[in-house]
């Protein structure tokens, strides 16, 4: 009996079939045999003809469902990151069935001289070899082909690339894309079609001059952020273009006929023609006016090195230079679901894609991350890695020099806010190590750290700032600061037992996230009089203790200080430490729920979801709400709800303390 059950189980446990329709037909035959065997067995055991009919029908139904899953559409999501390329395949039901990847250091270190996927020149310039990316595409698709992956079932392809990076194409690149030789690799087919074979990486720090130029012309960091969603950052595309045009390669810039982002570079390769830049990703260039939804002519002039006041050119020369750069950048593709076109014949012949496979615009990596989950307005995603990144979905177009704002890649009139901190897990690990050293515990054990954190309840009026590295938000050098709140006064403390640092570091990191998310959660125009009575009382008590509270030079109104997220989800390595996430959740004060997310392939998955959703919208001929589509097709079993005690009110004094402490440290 046991052997029979085992045999039946072996027959029923079919994997998703990647060897074509003939295998599916064999599966159906085997399924019918299983149906007969199971039905007869059930009839004998139950001594009932009804049992025979019922079990036979149920087994046939289950088998048919499996067979259908092996013949339905598939969607591919790609993630081209700094250190690897991933491809995830999903079904029409949003089930991730396989992920392939190639690590650049492991595969291409000798060929391209990369370390952690990049080449560092020593002057702050950090870049990635574009031909390596082409080799990686061929490598991964060859892997897939070798395993019998059914490329002919792929209905749509999308994905993401690391944000801000740029690719510079030569005059004959468009022809080469449309006429790639099937007998050679992608790299060989596009050999010599880039005016520069290096793409600036997001870690680049070589554009200090360009940062100054952009912010000077815009009228300051906040003014530039108001236009483009961000202040000037070393890595942003506009700054890198100006550096190329004015300093590192004027001739390269002149010979360049098209400039892609990493995302539109991938789209172009799959289409076999030059693709426009996807709108959400365009918001990471310091060139795109986020409110006007168009490139800003004055900022284009700065990027092209033809700004009248900066570069000593005439108005006519400035206008001509702006138009030239517009041609190089090409059109911006508005947020939406429309396909960019069908896949290049190169991929059809070489790998077996169907000619009708749709290519949908690729987006940036952080943008793809937020669409790997059904995040609604006022939902927050906290990534707890070496650094800490806060992603937030909002309908408010409120900019700041302290965070980034992008248009949402799949939701109209919605934005994604992004706050990036340098000091995250590294700072917490230093406190953990000091604690373990004091007590003679194992170096990397979190047991004692977590026990202290779990035992902490409400705010104890102690707070510390822990910057082992220079911080981005707020802009400050490496330093440490500790303070106590005594009788309404913030008193600096030279030191305290390391046990106090355990709670203090998690609290201060979380309060910073909470305060800086406020402008994206609530309108700053809401006054205390407009708040519900309890919140109004809390605000007045806070104001009585600290007076007007300022963060990053801006006053925190009643509405901002009382704003709370709807859901908070935690991802990244440290998110697996529930002691940390529960504590952070209790302070952030989500009104609906806190979640831990296990999703190591979020960017690739977000790309596949974008392709699937876009394909569905095209079939319907109408815009379908993205989150409704996700919820309808996926159970999101990678979400684990956290048991969190709400301590949001208890930590209001910490908001005032942190504002005071940051003001002092940024003045030093």
Steps between C-alpha positions, in 0.01 A plus 500: 500500500777745595688426178184561298441834673865594439467412132187709469670791675798474267268514203308797635796711611571640154725804468413790275582352159764679294537248220206594281151392412590137429603456864169656604313246290693217667411656832132489413518131409682421824245707688211301356670174600546635851134603504387147420733342760402742776129468418501119506693503827252742655205294377642180649574664833165677521301226324315776314446580131449862606852508643636368170326770292580780747870418538542443125351841422704676768826340387437584135426859599823527699701346218343737248595794718861385506503449123347841441773655713758344269346657189399846623691823452824572679653839578864590551636759741866600481710670765831645383673603821857598577622149576271264310226447246185313604210375292180382669220323317142525627174347389189699411395428860810690622665182626879524480611171351871542431779752548829499311799721570864569425743666742734739324806450721472124477450492124677809366759621752795406280342607173393846616708568810197562721483481877149476640379567147676834449826663403633773732745745344626656823370852436154425630382369163331160520356332193375174352598349162200503266628204290502293820126556532449371145707191578289448811176510300630234262631293791170495688287431194737221399453353849125518454515343156716216631233415760226491238338827603194558274585843358210462257256533792635837614232761435679801646836621628586789731743563781732748662848641492706674765386861511685806367752308285536608137595327174645698208418372149682575174350620171471151350358335814136520390577313177702241690216440745255438217737270311677290760689203356356174632834327461668712767439599861322817607834651596646425158188620320523837676878526508612857436146636531567685825695825508598400853499140615480606865175597673525723811391303804283630785804483733687764294625805694688684225257783424545755780544781244182397324302484825592860568407606147154340509405635843636846421292532184188359668529737797607249762450139602135539599419690181655225287308238700179694442555472126646153461405313818857495636787730580816452293668167569835377369343200331212673322499484122492873428819556697674209327403637158645843583820340625531312170416802284727744683784304660549130448395452138376797291571305181313199635200721573509650150510154339216369718165492320292338774522489879307226682447427864586144600128419491443638148827339384349161585171591334690603186693173480182292529313714247783518250450874480560809712248529783391810685569550870228378737350795690542376856868424440546837326432662838846385614697715254484855647367595156131410503245741646288269712196731514509626139578145376762620252873557477602838643674709232722692741623182667557342159717801416707436813538131414601573141756761609322780315352707781541868420603613849717198580665420171540836322283416201240704312126451539491345152777256588319409821177429315678291237681301769175434687330370187800279426484341845125450467565302181765295674268418792200423281140499622384429853244218511211599731401268784257248354449149372552533123761269348811656350480247219573133437823316565791515259527219247847430637348357819228314310744312279777449754292407805151418374292797614172539314506797258194649674674518842440849637776716647384740769706791628762411759527721809746570782592241761346677801186567299476132408533410867186689600293327233599155625236553771148652493609819679222756530523872569665568837658154511867492598768246406812505718809328360739407781834436334849637553327830440133568574262598221141609555262475203158658530198516270329838508258715305675816625753668271701645788872533437799541730876512466512220761320235297414401144163512329414299188183441307356155568565255213153340492263744674388828345531818709685311774861540611772301671702671772843363586711585805855361502712469813867404499510362855277195537598146591867589537427741785275247677760227460762719667276536806434125496874428488572736791225334704631150426858600578390636837327176593738257331236379256555381144595784270206480258228384738184711519360314802592754769425799274154363420422418863566862602295630209209266576499605867476870416152644505432872486748778425739552793595859406844396373606528138824465308626578151736239354686598182811281460497629141411844371123521468287602202185586697569729670821603325755455778852365556568177689425554870313377807270688735295399805245698700234476771177691532486642854217733606433599141867572425728299270827438687804362319651185654864405441439127535276233649504120524495326164170338602341844463638528147305191392158661529627849425645420157188320377279777636697787346524333159126436502405849619702648215303289250172593669561876497629516143213293365250748646489743204411211267227366728310817578453853376717748690214751497301308763504696825451385859144635492416263213626191681273271697496600870743236628762578235456873551570458871808287428633760259449787745679306775790434263510865397496613862810290569705565186347805333494496120671185374721523192640215292745572218430870540124466455235541766309188595134597503233328705387301198849371424579400858173313540516318164505119507553240226231248406723192473871453564688212335859404580742344251874439487741299711418658837126460443540138608579628850147533636622672817620790287198509270248477785671791676509707183138416426389608845660843445394557138138444599339338197123527530431172320789256536872420501650230278823315441562427132705206375571592140864478387401558136279806547634705207471217248159403637379860477605502135310179429193639675525817291509292182207283611288798606579692181407200286173462691415868453572478128274198466225686686566819307477698824703597805458245780597604853844349554454401864159349435659293224774378735260412781268318264775277366733448796461402865834666584597218732844662536344753740519418870295718731694621803356512850568864590393701805415856396730745686466787251371749758769407753771607257376852429760648743770316304397698192576825679824363642630381163421833336697682771796260481520512120493878501798504736707242312445658157612836638828358632 
